[in-house]
Amino acid sequence: MIKKSKKYTLKKIAEKLNISVTTVSFVLNGQAKEKKISDEMIAKVLAYVKEIDYQPNQLAKSLRTGKSKIIVFMVEDISNQFFASIARIIEDLAYKKGYKVIFCSNENNDEKARDLINIFKHRQIDGYIIIPSPGIENDIRSLIEEGIPVVLFDRYFPSLDTNYVVIDNEHASYQGTKHLIENGYKKIGFITIDTQQNQMVNRMRGYQIAVEEKDLNSNILRIAFHENGQDQKKLKIKKFLEANDLDAILFSTNYLTQSGLEVLHESFPELLGKLGILTFDDHEFFKIHTPSISAISQPKKEIAVNLMNVMLQLLKKPAKDSEPKNITLNTEFIPRVSSQHR
């Protein structure tokens, strides 16, 4: 029995087997067949490295090959159920292709997003899947110009020619608002994040187009993403409800919906049985809430599959040589009790 050791190197393995370091490297990197190495030699190398429990130095390997087999998945908040669900699918898909994923949150903050990109850049990360904060367009452009694979999702920069996977936010919001109108609601409010990022701008536009088509008034509350604390968000929603005689509300995100439902339970419980409610992004909680909450549901699995397909293609072919892929997916409308006129 050969004693197991963490100090084995490719050179030592090659010397022991009386073969070249290159042959050992090709076998361990899965390139043996491509390099026409015999099955007998492949079996010999694999049996020996298993016997000595060889653990390759991943840092040295990444420096040698320029590949770390690691992808960064950066979102606003990885604890958000929507992002976490996509992250879990991404992790499985990446693992099957021999990649590991680092998950991180940029909190929609440019400085933090920039810091994270720079940290990973110096660690030979192979590619980035990013929900970009508003002001990092130049940072994304720099990655692309360096030939580093980047895929944006949820939102993108219209002036930047890059790969992205998004949903048709305007159409989804339009259809959702239209559903409320068709169910008899006429005084529909829209509660959203105060930002010029295109996903929120398009959701608001869809709402506005739908109410204008029916000559209805628009009532919009914009809340800053970095509003100081949950209590401040809830206070703004409370004042909005007090100031406007609404019969329905469309929330542009699931976390705003949760805040809104808290306000209703705490301050306007009588409205829960009357107010039409529709949320962008579904959540398990909305199914069991009373009343159950109607939702515009994004296709999480389809988003994840498309993100990984684009990323894997970029990893095979230099980003500079690839024609950017722009993928727009449809949502699913899930009607529940909250959008029925009561």
C-alpha positions in Angstrom: 0.0 0.0 0.0 1.4 3.4 -1.0 1.2 5.9 1.8 -1.2 8.8 1.0 0.4 12.2 0.8 -0.7 15.7 -0.1 2.8 16.5 -1.4 2.5 14.7 -4.7 3.0 16.8 -7.8 2.5 16.1 -11.4 6.2 15.7 -11.8 6.5 13.1 -9.0 3.6 11.2 -10.5 5.2 11.3 -14.0 8.5 10.1 -12.6 6.9 7.2 -10.7 5.0 6.1 -13.8 7.9 6.8 -16.1 5.9 9.0 -18.4 5.9 12.7 -19.2 4.3 15.4 -17.0 2.3 16.4 -20.1 0.7 13.0 -20.3 -0.3 13.1 -16.7 -1.7 16.6 -17.1 -3.8 15.6 -20.2 -5.2 12.6 -18.3 -6.2 14.5 -15.2 -7.7 17.4 -17.3 -9.8 15.1 -19.3 -7.9 15.6 -22.6 -6.5 12.2 -22.9 -8.8 11.0 -25.7 -8.3 14.2 -27.6 -4.5 13.7 -27.4 -4.8 10.1 -28.4 -3.5 8.7 -25.2 -4.2 4.9 -24.9 -6.9 3.5 -22.6 -4.3 1.5 -20.9 -2.2 4.6 -20.0 -5.3 6.5 -18.9 -6.3 3.6 -16.6 -2.8 3.4 -15.2 -2.6 7.1 -14.3 -6.1 7.3 -12.8 -5.5 4.2 -10.7 -2.3 5.6 -9.3 -3.6 9.0 -8.5 -6.6 7.3 -6.7 -4.2 5.1 -4.8 -2.2 8.1 -3.5 -5.3 10.2 -3.0 -3.8 13.0 -5.2 -5.3 16.4 -4.6 -4.3 18.9 -7.3 -3.3 22.4 -6.3 -6.2 24.3 -7.8 -4.5 27.7 -7.5 -1.4 26.4 -9.3 -3.6 24.8 -11.9 -5.5 28.0 -12.6 -2.3 29.9 -12.9 -1.0 27.3 -15.4 -4.1 27.0 -17.5 -5.7 30.4 -17.0 -8.9 28.6 -16.0 -10.2 28.3 -12.4 -13.5 26.4 -13.3 -15.3 28.9 -11.1 -18.2 31.2 -12.1 -19.4 34.2 -10.1 -23.2 34.6 -9.7 -23.8 38.1 -8.4 -27.3 39.4 -7.6 -28.9 42.2 -5.5 -29.6 39.9 -2.5 -28.9 36.2 -2.6 -31.4 35.7 0.3 -34.3 36.9 -1.9 -36.4 33.8 -2.7 -36.4 34.6 -6.4 -32.7 35.0 -6.8 -32.0 32.0 -4.4 -34.1 29.7 -6.5 -32.3 30.6 -9.7 -28.9 30.3 -7.8 -29.8 26.7 -6.8 -30.6 25.7 -10.4 -27.4 27.4 -11.6 -25.3 25.5 -9.1 -26.6 22.2 -10.3 -26.2 23.0 -14.0 -22.7 24.3 -13.4 -21.6 21.3 -11.3 -22.6 18.9 -14.1 -20.3 20.7 -16.4 -17.3 20.7 -14.0 -17.7 24.2 -12.7 -18.2 25.6 -9.2 -20.2 28.8 -8.4 -19.4 31.6 -6.0 -22.6 33.4 -4.9 -22.6 37.0 -3.7 -24.8 40.1 -3.2 -24.0 43.6 -4.4 -27.1 45.2 -2.7 -27.6 47.2 -5.9 -24.6 49.2 -4.7 -22.1 50.3 -7.3 -19.1 50.5 -5.0 -19.7 47.0 -3.6 -20.4 45.5 -7.0 -17.2 47.1 -8.3 -15.2 45.8 -5.4 -16.5 42.3 -5.8 -15.7 42.3 -9.6 -12.1 43.4 -8.9 -11.6 40.8 -6.1 -12.7 37.9 -8.3 -10.9 39.3 -11.4 -7.6 38.8 -9.5 -8.5 35.2 -8.7 -8.8 34.0 -12.2 -12.6 33.6 -12.2 -13.7 32.2 -15.6 -16.9 34.1 -16.0 -19.6 36.3 -14.4 -23.4 36.1 -14.3 -24.4 39.5 -12.9 -27.5 41.5 -12.0 -25.8 44.8 -12.4 -26.2 47.8 -10.1 -27.0 51.1 -11.9 -23.5 52.6 -12.3 -21.2 49.7 -13.3 -21.7 49.8 -17.1 -18.0 50.8 -17.6 -16.9 47.9 -15.4 -18.9 45.4 -17.4 -17.5 46.9 -20.6 -14.0 46.5 -19.3 -14.6 42.8 -18.5 -16.0 42.3 -22.0 -13.1 44.1 -23.7 -10.7 41.8 -21.8 -12.4 38.8 -23.2 -13.9 37.7 -19.9 -17.4 36.0 -20.3 -20.2 38.1 -18.8 -23.9 37.4 -18.9 -26.3 39.9 -17.4 -29.8 39.0 -16.2 -32.9 40.7 -14.9 -31.6 44.0 -16.4 -29.1 45.3 -18.8 -27.5 48.5 -20.1 -29.2 49.4 -23.4 -26.1 51.2 -24.7 -23.8 48.2 -24.0 -23.6 45.4 -26.5 -23.5 42.4 -24.2 -25.1 39.0 -23.4 -28.3 39.1 -21.3 -31.3 37.1 -20.3 -34.3 39.1 -19.2 -38.1 38.8 -19.2 -40.6 41.0 -21.1 -41.3 43.3 -18.1 -43.5 45.8 -20.0 -45.8 43.2 -21.5 -46.0 41.3 -18.2 -47.0 44.4 -16.2 -49.4 45.5 -19.0 -51.2 42.1 -18.9 -51.3 42.1 -15.1 -52.8 45.6 -15.0 -55.3 44.7 -17.7 -56.3 41.6 -15.7 -57.2 43.9 -12.8 -59.2 46.2 -15.0 -61.1 43.3 -16.6 -62.0 42.2 -13.1 -63.7 45.5 -12.4 -60.9 47.5 -10.7 -60.7 51.2 -11.7 -58.5 52.9 -9.2 -55.3 50.9 -9.4 -52.1 51.9 -7.7 -48.6 50.9 -8.6 -45.9 50.6 -5.9 -42.3 50.3 -7.3 -38.7 51.0 -6.7 -37.4 54.5 -7.5 -34.8 53.7 -10.1 -34.1 54.2 -13.8 -32.9 50.6 -14.3 -34.8 49.2 -17.3 -36.6 46.3 -15.6 -38.5 48.7 -13.2 -39.0 51.4 -15.8 -40.6 48.8 -18.2 -42.8 47.4 -15.4 -44.1 50.9 -14.7 -44.5 51.6 -18.4 -46.7 48.5 -18.8 -48.9 49.6 -16.0 -49.2 53.2 -17.4 -50.1 52.0 -20.9 -52.8 49.7 -19.5 -54.5 52.4 -17.3 -54.2 55.1 -20.1 -55.9 52.8 -22.6 -59.0 52.8 -20.4 -58.7 56.5 -19.5 -58.0 55.6 -15.8 -55.8 57.6 -13.5 -52.3 56.4 -12.6 -51.3 56.4 -9.0 -47.6 55.6 -8.5 -45.5 55.3 -5.4 -41.8 55.2 -5.9 -39.6 53.9 -3.0 -35.9 54.2 -2.9 -34.1 50.9 -3.0 -31.9 51.9 -0.1 -34.7 53.4 1.9 -33.6 53.5 5.5 -35.1 50.4 7.1 -38.3 48.4 6.6 -40.3 50.7 8.8 -39.6 53.6 6.5 -40.8 51.6 3.5 -44.0 50.6 5.4 -44.6 54.2 6.5 -44.5 55.4 2.8 -46.9 52.6 1.8 -49.2 53.5 4.7 -49.3 57.2 3.7 -49.8 56.3 0.0 -52.9 54.2 1.0 -54.2 57.0 3.2 -53.8 59.6 0.5 -55.3 57.7 -2.4 -58.7 56.0 -2.7 -57.5 52.8 -4.4 -59.4 49.6 -5.1 -56.3 47.6 -6.3 -52.5 47.7 -6.2 -49.8 46.2 -8.4 -46.5 45.7 -6.6 -43.4 45.7 -8.8 -41.4 43.2 -6.6 -42.3 40.5 -4.2 -40.5 42.2 -1.3 -42.6 45.3 -1.7 -45.6 43.1 -1.8 -44.6 41.6 1.6 -44.1 45.1 3.0 -47.5 46.1 1.7 -49.3 43.1 3.2 -47.7 43.9 6.6 -49.1 47.4 6.3 -52.6 46.1 5.4 -52.6 43.7 8.3 -51.4 46.3 10.8 -53.3 49.4 9.6 -56.0 48.5 7.2 -57.3 45.0 7.9 -60.7 45.9 6.5 -59.1 46.3 3.1 -57.7 42.8 2.8 -61.1 41.5 1.7 -61.7 44.4 -0.7 -58.5 45.6 -2.2 -57.3 43.9 -5.4 -53.7 42.8 -5.0 -51.2 41.6 -7.7 -47.5 41.0 -7.2 -44.6 40.8 -9.6 -42.6 37.7 -8.7 -44.3 34.8 -7.0 -43.4 33.4 -3.5 -44.5 30.4 -1.6 -46.0 32.7 1.0 -48.4 34.2 -1.5 -50.1 30.8 -2.1 -51.1 30.4 1.6 -51.8 34.0 2.5 -55.5 34.9 3.1 -56.5 35.9 0.5 -54.1 34.1 -1.8 -52.1 36.6 -3.8 -52.2 36.7 -7.6 -48.8 36.8 -9.2 -46.8 37.5 -12.3 -44.3 34.6 -12.1 -40.9 34.6 -13.8 -39.8 31.3 -15.4 -36.9 30.6 -13.0 -35.8 27.3 -14.5 -35.9 28.7 -18.0 -33.9 31.8 -16.9 -31.2 29.6 -15.2 -30.9 27.2 -18.1 -30.5 30.1 -20.6 -28.0 31.8 -18.4 -25.8 28.7 -18.2 -26.2 27.9 -21.9 -24.9 31.3 -22.8 -22.1 31.2 -20.2 -20.9 27.7 -21.3 -20.8 28.9 -25.0 -18.8 31.9 -23.9 -16.4 29.7 -21.9 -15.7 27.6 -25.1 -15.3 30.6 -27.3 -13.5 33.9 -26.4 -16.1 36.6 -25.5 -14.6 39.0 -28.0 -15.3 36.6 -30.8 -18.9 35.8 -29.9 -22.0 37.6 -31.1 -23.9 38.8 -28.0 -27.0 36.8 -27.3 -30.0 38.8 -26.1 -32.8 36.6 -24.7 -36.2 37.8 -23.6 -38.5 35.3 -21.9 -42.2 35.4 -21.2 -43.8 35.3 -17.7 -46.7 33.3 -16.4 -49.7 34.9 -14.9 -51.1 33.0 -11.8 -54.6 34.2 -10.9 -55.6 33.8 -7.2 -58.3 35.2 -4.9 -56.7 38.6 -4.4 -57.3 39.8 -8.0 -61.0 38.7 -8.1 -63.3 41.6 -7.6 -65.0 41.2 -4.2 
